[in-house]
């Protein structure tokens, strides 16, 4: 009786156990899924490409540090030449200098009476220029004293400010529809460029300082000759206007970020569009070229940054971190780091990682590294990577939106897959997820070989440097460099004060002459 009862109950118990196993497996699945929802920054998405056999030569960018001190959206960001400081501007009308060393305090500079729209370090790193809605440009010494000189640059909001490569001149763009060029040390107005018929959003010098490029709300991007002050060419935007524009490090191309959610690369010699990227779902606010010229990073109101491979003409990474629009982005002078700012009032510093060979060899090896990563014709060695791959550009021109949107539409799915099955590495306040199945096409295989050829030399150099300099000597040298920086800043301040004194003396002499002439006329009358 008992055995028969048990035999009758056994299918039920078996079914019950099976259901319990299913519940446990579903609970286990939920437990595995839950950590993939990352509240704090950041998730880095590596987009998979077609080949399943090639090995990935690039490493994912990682968030190194993030700063919070602004009280409103961050509008501009830039690195100093020695990588010790980062300058940012904000809608809170402040300029802040962040020190890369964790124990060093940040400096807050209050001087502008309205929102700061743009900031940039001088090439030497001894000055920071800021543009503002208060119609002025300020030159700051990035130290604790927060000394600055201001000059009324325009009759409306100043949108951007840019140093020439020699640090002697400034170019400014404004809502008064003009572009103006100034001397740095005397803040003396040199000349104005006046052909735009709407607000001018951005103006930049070319690497050789012979040209100026500007973008405006009149839907044009204009190329100017600095010496003749003539407009050489106008590029036309049909759907939107370009709110940021910059020169490729080689000086032969320009890239523009547009309000129509696109990024375009133009050849300034042939005046033809080389590449057109439709990778964002929001307005593209800012962009920055990697110093080696192989990569371009973009910041958008869709709360993402995108890293574009200009050699292959495709999207490499989508970076999430900011809560809301990403308003500005900039590579460091070596390309080893890049920084971003957003409407969430945060400043994030990222380590590039994806171009270790270029970063280690330095910008001085720009053309050699470029040629080692690709196989262009001999005649195009000095050209930027985008002009050395006409086949890639032709395929893009035929259907750029289909090519890139196809990758972008699978971004979320790939993120979940990679976070469940990929390797997990931590950075400061960040989680980096990478899918080990991510692979690259045959073109990436040649890039891997090029990078692997460079890497032993880089390792040998770094080992020699680490082993050859004693820690005591290194700290002494660093102290001497710091003292030299202080001396240079002091000389710069003295020069500015002398300039102000000269200007005041000149005004006094002119006033005396006017008074003398006035008295002479009265005596004659």
Secondary structure, DSSP 8 states (H G I E B T S, - for coil): -HHHHHHHHHHHHHHHHHHHHHHHHHHHHHHHHHTT---SS-EEEE---S-SSS-------EEEEEEE--SS-EEEEEE-TTSSEEEEEETTSEEEEEESSTTS--EEEE--SS-EEEEEE-TTSS-EEEEETTSEEEEE--STT--EEEEE--SS-EEEEEE-TTSSEEEEEETTS-EEEEETTT--EEEEE---SS-EEEEEE-TTSSEEEEEETTSEEEEEETTT--EEEEEE-SSS-EEEEEE-TTSSEEEEEETTS-EEEEETTT--EEEEE---SS-EEEEEE-TTSSEEEEEETTSEEEEEETTTTEEEEEEE--SS-EEEEEE-SSSSEEEEEETTSEEEEEE--TTHHHHHH-GGGHHHHHHHHS---GGGTTS-GGGG-HHHHHHHHHHHHHHHHHHHHTHHHHHHHHHHHSEEEEETTEEEEE-TT----HHHHHHHHHHHHHHHHHHHHHHHHHHHS-HHHHHHHHHHHHHHHHHHHHHHHHHHHHHHHHHHHHHHHHHHHHHHHHHHHHHH-
